[in-house]
Amino acid sequence: MYTLQTDPRFPLLSTFTDEERRECLPTIDLIVHLANTTRKSGVIALEAIAQDLPEESFFLKRGLFLLCDGTDPELVRQIMSNYILSSCVPDPGQNASLLRRMMEFDGVLSIQSGENPRIIEEKMLSMLGEDFHKEAIKYFGEMKGVRYEEYKHIENMSALLDAENVPCGGGQTWMNETLTMLSNHDMQLLLCKMDLKVLAIAMRGLPRTVQECVFRNVSHGLMGQIIEDMKYMGPMLESDIENAQQQIIDLIKSAQNTGEIIIARGMESR
């Protein structure tokens, strides 16, 4: 697939000065804000934000308008790449401007693909380099460095949502009982195979005991992502939750049939 980084016209800039990277920190803050806005209010909410951006933010404005228009992701990639490549000249004085556009380019595509804002932020920070990470964290505030602290203790996870009032059929009951009885190894194997969006939807209908069982087997960072996904989804259709749970049931049974996980005797036939 075509990417900006593999385009032969793309100038290979191997280093940026600390000052150039420092100039791009507000861009990261803005991209994360746009990602959070999209999750809470939908992509159309970006149109008003784009209209209020200054003229010097032409590149980002165009990218956001393309998202609001529902443009195909590959076309968005090509159009934004063309804007960057047509204005690139090998002038070291333009390094900060190029780095900022690279961030906006990846940020717009990440928002369109529905990536978690935490992951988008990490992606933007990685473009500044490992040696600049501490300064970037200081810029965003100390809480950015311990942003998952509130999720470290399962028993104190007040951010967890109560289960939706979804009728629990035989399949869902079997799933709940199976998930709580799996070994940590088998639970982690299953979670690696699950689509995170499907998992977040399914967990909206799971009892808290099952939610906690899942969270004990993921990293604190991933726990934060799942909880935020659950919080920002808003009201869910009962059928959507049931469909997501059915996908997990199918995954469990498939892993059982291939011998990847072991289900306690008496549970497999339910």
C-alpha positions as YAML, in Angstrom:
chain: A
units: angstrom
residues:
- id: 1
  name: MET
  ca: [0.00, 0.00, 0.00]
- id: 2
  name: TYR
  ca: [1.16, 3.52, -0.78]
- id: 3
  name: THR
  ca: [2.39, 5.49, 2.24]
- id: 4
  name: LEU
  ca: [3.97, 8.89, 2.56]
- id: 5
  name: GLN
  ca: [7.09, 7.40, 4.14]
- id: 6
  name: THR
  ca: [7.76, 5.11, 1.15]
- id: 7
  name: ASP
  ca: [7.24, 7.79, -1.50]
- id: 8
  name: PRO
  ca: [10.58, 8.32, -3.29]
- id: 9
  name: ARG
  ca: [10.05, 12.08, -3.23]
- id: 10
  name: PHE
  ca: [9.82, 12.17, 0.56]
- id: 11
  name: PRO
  ca: [12.85, 13.99, 2.01]
- id: 12
  name: LEU
  ca: [14.72, 11.83, 4.49]
- id: 13
  name: LEU
  ca: [15.15, 14.11, 7.48]
- id: 14
  name: SER
  ca: [16.92, 12.05, 10.11]
- id: 15
  name: THR
  ca: [17.18, 14.61, 12.90]
- id: 16
  name: PHE
  ca: [15.26, 17.51, 14.37]
- id: 17
  name: THR
  ca: [16.57, 19.99, 16.89]
- id: 18
  name: ASP
  ca: [15.02, 20.16, 20.35]
- id: 19
  name: GLU
  ca: [13.60, 23.57, 19.50]
- id: 20
  name: GLU
  ca: [11.94, 22.22, 16.34]
- id: 21
  name: ARG
  ca: [10.41, 19.34, 18.29]
- id: 22
  name: ARG
  ca: [9.32, 21.71, 21.04]
- id: 23
  name: GLU
  ca: [7.43, 23.79, 18.47]
- id: 24
  name: CYS
  ca: [5.36, 20.72, 17.58]
- id: 25
  name: LEU
  ca: [4.10, 19.94, 21.10]
- id: 26
  name: PRO
  ca: [0.95, 22.09, 20.73]
- id: 27
  name: THR
  ca: [0.15, 20.10, 17.57]
- id: 28
  name: ILE
  ca: [0.07, 16.87, 19.57]
- id: 29
  name: ASP
  ca: [-2.23, 18.50, 22.11]
- id: 30
  name: LEU
  ca: [-4.57, 19.63, 19.31]
- id: 31
  name: ILE
  ca: [-4.63, 16.22, 17.57]
- id: 32
  name: VAL
  ca: [-5.51, 14.45, 20.83]
- id: 33
  name: HIS
  ca: [-8.24, 17.03, 21.47]
- id: 34
  name: LEU
  ca: [-9.65, 16.35, 18.00]
- id: 35
  name: ALA
  ca: [-9.57, 12.60, 18.63]
- id: 36
  name: ASN
  ca: [-11.41, 12.97, 21.93]
- id: 37
  name: THR
  ca: [-13.98, 15.28, 20.32]
- id: 38
  name: THR
  ca: [-14.63, 12.71, 17.60]
- id: 39
  name: ARG
  ca: [-15.22, 9.95, 20.15]
- id: 40
  name: LYS
  ca: [-17.62, 12.06, 22.20]
- id: 41
  name: SER
  ca: [-19.52, 13.94, 19.50]
- id: 42
  name: GLY
  ca: [-18.81, 12.24, 16.18]
- id: 43
  name: VAL
  ca: [-16.66, 13.28, 13.24]
- id: 44
  name: ILE
  ca: [-19.04, 16.06, 12.13]
- id: 45
  name: ALA
  ca: [-18.11, 17.97, 15.31]
- id: 46
  name: LEU
  ca: [-14.67, 18.51, 13.73]
- id: 47
  name: GLU
  ca: [-16.15, 20.75, 11.05]
- id: 48
  name: ALA
  ca: [-16.76, 23.65, 13.43]
- id: 49
  name: ILE
  ca: [-13.28, 23.24, 14.92]
- id: 50
  name: ALA
  ca: [-11.70, 23.20, 11.45]
- id: 51
  name: GLN
  ca: [-13.52, 26.37, 10.46]
- id: 52
  name: ASP
  ca: [-12.08, 28.17, 13.49]
- id: 53
  name: LEU
  ca: [-8.47, 27.14, 12.81]
- id: 54
  name: PRO
  ca: [-6.19, 29.96, 11.57]
- id: 55
  name: GLU
  ca: [-5.24, 30.20, 7.90]
- id: 56
  name: GLU
  ca: [-1.73, 28.92, 8.60]
- id: 57
  name: SER
  ca: [-3.37, 25.61, 9.58]
- id: 58
  name: PHE
  ca: [-4.56, 25.09, 5.98]
- id: 59
  name: PHE
  ca: [-3.16, 21.54, 5.78]
- id: 60
  name: LEU
  ca: [-4.93, 20.33, 8.92]
- id: 61
  name: LYS
  ca: [-8.15, 22.15, 7.97]
- id: 62
  name: ARG
  ca: [-8.23, 20.38, 4.61]
- id: 63
  name: GLY
  ca: [-7.68, 17.02, 6.26]
- id: 64
  name: LEU
  ca: [-10.49, 17.57, 8.76]
- id: 65
  name: PHE
  ca: [-12.89, 18.72, 6.05]
- id: 66
  name: LEU
  ca: [-12.12, 15.54, 4.11]
- id: 67
  name: LEU
  ca: [-13.03, 13.48, 7.18]
- id: 68
  name: CYS
  ca: [-16.28, 15.38, 7.67]
- id: 69
  name: ASP
  ca: [-17.16, 14.78, 4.01]
- id: 70
  name: GLY
  ca: [-16.78, 11.03, 4.51]
- id: 71
  name: THR
  ca: [-13.91, 10.77, 2.01]
- id: 72
  name: ASP
  ca: [-12.42, 7.31, 1.47]
- id: 73
  name: PRO
  ca: [-9.36, 6.80, 3.73]
- id: 74
  name: GLU
  ca: [-7.03, 6.02, 0.84]
- id: 75
  name: LEU
  ca: [-8.09, 9.22, -0.94]
- id: 76
  name: VAL
  ca: [-7.50, 11.21, 2.25]
- id: 77
  name: ARG
  ca: [-4.03, 9.67, 2.44]
- id: 78
  name: GLN
  ca: [-3.22, 10.52, -1.17]
- id: 79
  name: ILE
  ca: [-4.55, 14.08, -1.05]
- id: 80
  name: MET
  ca: [-2.75, 14.96, 2.17]
- id: 81
  name: SER
  ca: [0.45, 13.31, 0.92]
- id: 82
  name: ASN
  ca: [0.30, 15.44, -2.23]
- id: 83
  name: TYR
  ca: [-0.05, 18.62, -0.17]
- id: 84
  name: ILE
  ca: [3.04, 17.69, 1.86]
- id: 85
  name: LEU
  ca: [5.17, 16.54, -1.04]
- id: 86
  name: SER
  ca: [4.32, 19.50, -3.26]
- id: 87
  name: SER
  ca: [5.57, 21.94, -0.62]
- id: 88
  name: CYS
  ca: [8.63, 20.02, 0.61]
- id: 89
  name: VAL
  ca: [12.01, 21.55, -0.14]
- id: 90
  name: PRO
  ca: [15.34, 20.42, 1.37]
- id: 91
  name: ASP
  ca: [15.60, 23.47, 3.61]
- id: 92
  name: PRO
  ca: [16.63, 22.71, 7.23]
- id: 93
  name: GLY
  ca: [14.73, 25.82, 8.29]
- id: 94
  name: GLN
  ca: [11.48, 24.11, 7.41]
- id: 95
  name: ASN
  ca: [12.07, 21.03, 9.58]
- id: 96
  name: ALA
  ca: [9.56, 22.06, 12.24]
- id: 97
  name: SER
  ca: [6.89, 22.78, 9.63]
- id: 98
  name: LEU
  ca: [7.47, 19.39, 7.99]
- id: 99
  name: LEU
  ca: [7.40, 17.53, 11.32]
- id: 100
  name: ARG
  ca: [4.16, 19.30, 12.22]
- id: 101
  name: ARG
  ca: [2.58, 18.28, 8.93]
- id: 102
  name: MET
  ca: [3.72, 14.70, 9.39]
- id: 103
  name: MET
  ca: [1.97, 14.68, 12.77]
- id: 104
  name: GLU
  ca: [-1.18, 16.20, 11.32]
- id: 105
  name: PHE
  ca: [-1.08, 13.68, 8.47]
- id: 106
  name: ASP
  ca: [-0.85, 10.68, 10.80]
- id: 107
  name: GLY
  ca: [-3.26, 12.27, 13.25]
- id: 108
  name: VAL
  ca: [-6.04, 12.77, 10.71]
- id: 109
  name: LEU
  ca: [-5.69, 9.20, 9.41]
- id: 110
  name: SER
  ca: [-5.63, 7.81, 12.95]
- id: 111
  name: ILE
  ca: [-8.79, 9.71, 13.87]
- id: 112
  name: GLN
  ca: [-10.51, 8.45, 10.73]
- id: 113
  name: SER
  ca: [-9.60, 4.85, 11.57]
- id: 114
  name: GLY
  ca: [-11.05, 5.25, 15.08]
- id: 115
  name: GLU
  ca: [-7.83, 4.77, 17.04]
- id: 116
  name: ASN
  ca: [-7.88, 5.42, 20.77]
- id: 117
  name: PRO
  ca: [-6.70, 8.97, 21.66]
- id: 118
  name: ARG
  ca: [-4.11, 7.53, 24.05]
- id: 119
  name: ILE
  ca: [-2.57, 5.54, 21.22]
- id: 120
  name: ILE
  ca: [-2.69, 8.54, 18.91]
- id: 121
  name: GLU
  ca: [-0.86, 10.61, 21.51]
- id: 122
  name: GLU
  ca: [1.79, 7.91, 21.90]
- id: 123
  name: LYS
  ca: [2.19, 7.76, 18.12]
- id: 124
  name: MET
  ca: [2.72, 11.53, 17.96]
- id: 125
  name: LEU
  ca: [5.19, 11.47, 20.85]
- id: 126
  name: SER
  ca: [7.19, 8.70, 19.16]
- id: 127
  name: MET
  ca: [7.83, 11.04, 16.24]
- id: 128
  name: LEU
  ca: [9.76, 13.33, 18.59]
- id: 129
  name: GLY
  ca: [12.22, 10.61, 19.52]
- id: 130
  name: GLU
  ca: [13.09, 8.77, 22.70]
- id: 131
  name: ASP
  ca: [15.51, 11.42, 23.94]
- id: 132
  name: PHE
  ca: [12.76, 14.08, 23.92]
- id: 133
  name: HIS
  ca: [10.09, 12.00, 25.67]
- id: 134
  name: LYS
  ca: [10.70, 13.33, 29.19]
- id: 135
  name: GLU
  ca: [10.45, 16.95, 28.08]
- id: 136
  name: ALA
  ca: [7.25, 16.18, 26.17]
- id: 137
  name: ILE
  ca: [5.69, 14.56, 29.24]
- id: 138
  name: LYS
  ca: [6.65, 17.60, 31.33]
- id: 139
  name: TYR
  ca: [4.95, 19.86, 28.77]
- id: 140
  name: PHE
  ca: [1.67, 17.96, 29.00]
- id: 141
  name: GLY
  ca: [1.73, 17.91, 32.79]
- id: 142
  name: GLU
  ca: [2.68, 15.39, 35.43]
- id: 143
  name: MET
  ca: [-0.63, 13.54, 35.15]
- id: 144
  name: LYS
  ca: [0.30, 12.53, 31.63]
- id: 145
  name: GLY
  ca: [3.08, 10.45, 33.08]
- id: 146
  name: VAL
  ca: [0.83, 8.54, 35.50]
- id: 147
  name: ARG
  ca: [-2.35, 8.64, 33.46]
- id: 148
  name: TYR
  ca: [-3.26, 5.02, 34.23]
- id: 149
  name: GLU
  ca: [-2.79, 5.29, 38.00]
- id: 150
  name: GLU
  ca: [-6.56, 5.32, 38.61]
- id: 151
  name: TYR
  ca: [-6.89, 1.91, 37.00]
- id: 152
  name: LYS
  ca: [-4.12, 0.09, 38.85]
- id: 153
  name: HIS
  ca: [-6.28, -1.32, 41.62]
- id: 154
  name: ILE
  ca: [-9.16, -3.49, 40.42]
- id: 155
  name: GLU
  ca: [-11.15, -3.11, 43.63]
- id: 156
  name: ASN
  ca: [-11.19, 0.68, 43.29]
- id: 157
  name: MET
  ca: [-12.21, 0.94, 39.64]
- id: 158
  name: SER
  ca: [-15.11, 3.35, 40.04]
- id: 159
  name: ALA
  ca: [-14.76, 4.16, 36.33]
- id: 160
  name: LEU
  ca: [-16.26, 0.79, 35.44]
- id: 161
  name: LEU
  ca: [-19.76, 0.97, 34.06]
- id: 162
  name: ASP
  ca: [-22.50, -1.16, 35.51]
- id: 163
  name: ALA
  ca: [-23.74, -3.87, 33.18]
- id: 164
  name: GLU
  ca: [-26.45, -2.86, 30.75]
- id: 165
  name: ASN
  ca: [-29.85, -4.37, 31.38]
- id: 166
  name: VAL
  ca: [-29.44, -7.01, 28.67]
- id: 167
  name: PRO
  ca: [-31.37, -10.29, 28.99]
- id: 168
  name: CYS
  ca: [-28.84, -13.04, 29.64]
- id: 169
  name: GLY
  ca: [-29.51, -16.07, 27.43]
- id: 170
  name: GLY
  ca: [-27.94, -19.49, 27.74]
- id: 171
  name: GLY
  ca: [-24.97, -18.56, 25.56]
- id: 172
  name: GLN
  ca: [-24.21, -15.42, 27.55]
- id: 173
  name: THR
  ca: [-24.49, -17.28, 30.85]
- id: 174
  name: TRP
  ca: [-22.05, -19.91, 29.56]
- id: 175
  name: MET
  ca: [-19.67, -17.16, 28.41]
- id: 176
  name: ASN
  ca: [-19.75, -15.40, 31.79]
- id: 177
  name: GLU
  ca: [-19.06, -18.62, 33.69]
- id: 178
  name: THR
  ca: [-16.34, -19.69, 31.27]
- id: 179
  name: LEU
  ca: [-14.48, -16.40, 31.38]
- id: 180
  name: THR
  ca: [-14.34, -16.45, 35.18]
- id: 181
  name: MET
  ca: [-13.01, -20.03, 35.21]
- id: 182
  name: LEU
  ca: [-10.26, -19.67, 32.59]
- id: 183
  name: SER
  ca: [-6.65, -19.67, 33.70]
- id: 184
  name: ASN
  ca: [-4.75, -16.40, 33.39]
- id: 185
  name: HIS
  ca: [-2.77, -17.87, 30.50]
- id: 186
  name: ASP
  ca: [-5.89, -18.87, 28.57]
- id: 187
  name: MET
  ca: [-7.66, -15.58, 29.29]
- id: 188
  name: GLN
  ca: [-4.68, -13.60, 28.02]
- id: 189
  name: LEU
  ca: [-4.48, -15.76, 24.91]
- id: 190
  name: LEU
  ca: [-8.15, -15.06, 24.16]
- id: 191
  name: LEU
  ca: [-7.79, -11.33, 24.77]
- id: 192
  name: CYS
  ca: [-4.92, -11.17, 22.28]
- id: 193
  name: LYS
  ca: [-7.30, -12.53, 19.65]
- id: 194
  name: MET
  ca: [-10.19, -10.18, 20.42]
- id: 195
  name: ASP
  ca: [-11.02, -6.98, 18.58]
- id: 196
  name: LEU
  ca: [-10.86, -4.28, 21.27]
- id: 197
  name: LYS
  ca: [-13.97, -2.46, 20.02]
- id: 198
  name: VAL
  ca: [-15.96, -5.69, 20.07]
- id: 199
  name: LEU
  ca: [-14.67, -6.44, 23.57]
- id: 200
  name: ALA
  ca: [-15.64, -2.98, 24.84]
- id: 201
  name: ILE
  ca: [-19.17, -3.37, 23.46]
- id: 202
  name: ALA
  ca: [-19.54, -6.89, 24.86]
- id: 203
  name: MET
  ca: [-18.36, -5.76, 28.29]
- id: 204
  name: ARG
  ca: [-21.19, -3.27, 28.47]
- id: 205
  name: GLY
  ca: [-23.42, -6.27, 29.18]
- id: 206
  name: LEU
  ca: [-21.06, -8.23, 31.45]
- id: 207
  name: PRO
  ca: [-21.44, -8.44, 35.25]
- id: 208
  name: ARG
  ca: [-18.77, -6.57, 37.18]
- id: 209
  name: THR
  ca: [-17.20, -9.81, 38.39]
- id: 210
  name: VAL
  ca: [-16.55, -10.79, 34.76]
- id: 211
  name: GLN
  ca: [-15.29, -7.30, 33.88]
- id: 212
  name: GLU
  ca: [-12.78, -7.52, 36.73]
- id: 213
  name: CYS
  ca: [-11.68, -10.96, 35.56]
- id: 214
  name: VAL
  ca: [-10.91, -9.50, 32.13]
- id: 215
  name: PHE
  ca: [-9.09, -6.46, 33.53]
- id: 216
  name: ARG
  ca: [-6.84, -8.59, 35.72]
- id: 217
  name: ASN
  ca: [-5.37, -9.99, 32.53]
- id: 218
  name: VAL
  ca: [-4.58, -6.79, 30.62]
- id: 219
  name: SER
  ca: [-2.01, -4.05, 31.11]
- id: 220
  name: HIS
  ca: [-2.97, -0.88, 32.95]
- id: 221
  name: GLY
  ca: [-2.69, 1.04, 29.70]
- id: 222
  name: LEU
  ca: [-5.01, -1.29, 27.82]
- id: 223
  name: MET
  ca: [-7.40, -1.28, 30.77]
- id: 224
  name: GLY
  ca: [-7.62, 2.49, 30.48]
- id: 225
  name: GLN
  ca: [-8.33, 2.29, 26.74]
- id: 226
  name: ILE
  ca: [-11.13, -0.25, 27.19]
- id: 227
  name: ILE
  ca: [-12.76, 1.68, 30.02]
- id: 228
  name: GLU
  ca: [-12.64, 4.91, 28.00]
- id: 229
  name: ASP
  ca: [-14.16, 3.12, 25.01]
- id: 230
  name: MET
  ca: [-16.97, 1.86, 27.25]
- id: 231
  name: LYS
  ca: [-17.59, 5.33, 28.66]
- id: 232
  name: TYR
  ca: [-17.65, 7.15, 25.31]
- id: 233
  name: MET
  ca: [-19.89, 4.70, 23.46]
- id: 234
  name: GLY
  ca: [-23.06, 6.10, 24.97]
- id: 235
  name: PRO
  ca: [-26.32, 4.12, 24.94]
- id: 236
  name: MET
  ca: [-26.03, 0.83, 23.07]
- id: 237
  name: LEU
  ca: [-28.65, -1.24, 21.28]
- id: 238
  name: GLU
  ca: [-29.33, -4.53, 23.01]
- id: 239
  name: SER
  ca: [-28.72, -6.31, 19.70]
- id: 240
  name: ASP
  ca: [-25.26, -4.71, 19.34]
- id: 241
  name: ILE
  ca: [-24.21, -5.96, 22.77]
- id: 242
  name: GLU
  ca: [-25.58, -9.42, 22.07]
- id: 243
  name: ASN
  ca: [-23.79, -9.58, 18.70]
- id: 244
  name: ALA
  ca: [-20.48, -8.58, 20.30]
- id: 245
  name: GLN
  ca: [-20.92, -11.20, 23.01]
- id: 246
  name: GLN
  ca: [-21.72, -13.83, 20.39]
- id: 247
  name: GLN
  ca: [-18.43, -13.05, 18.64]
- id: 248
  name: ILE
  ca: [-16.62, -13.70, 21.90]
- id: 249
  name: ILE
  ca: [-18.53, -16.95, 22.42]
- id: 250
  name: ASP
  ca: [-17.54, -18.06, 18.90]
- id: 251
  name: LEU
  ca: [-13.91, -17.15, 19.62]
- id: 252
  name: ILE
  ca: [-13.90, -19.14, 22.88]
- id: 253
  name: LYS
  ca: [-15.36, -22.22, 21.19]
- id: 254
  name: SER
  ca: [-12.93, -21.95, 18.27]
- id: 255
  name: ALA
  ca: [-9.95, -21.73, 20.62]
- id: 256
  name: GLN
  ca: [-11.31, -24.70, 22.56]
- id: 257
  name: ASN
  ca: [-11.73, -26.79, 19.40]
- id: 258
  name: THR
  ca: [-8.15, -26.12, 18.31]
- id: 259
  name: GLY
  ca: [-6.81, -26.98, 21.76]
- id: 260
  name: GLU
  ca: [-5.46, -23.48, 22.40]
- id: 261
  name: ILE
  ca: [-7.42, -23.17, 25.65]
- id: 262
  name: ILE
  ca: [-8.78, -25.70, 28.11]
- id: 263
  name: ILE
  ca: [-12.29, -25.32, 29.54]
- id: 264
  name: ALA
  ca: [-13.08, -27.04, 32.83]
- id: 265
  name: ARG
  ca: [-14.90, -30.35, 32.55]
- id: 266
  name: GLY
  ca: [-18.64, -29.86, 32.64]
- id: 267
  name: MET
  ca: [-18.47, -26.37, 31.12]
- id: 268
  name: GLU
  ca: [-17.71, -27.32, 27.52]
- id: 269
  name: SER
  ca: [-21.05, -28.99, 26.82]
- id: 270
  name: ARG
  ca: [-23.29, -26.19, 28.05]
...
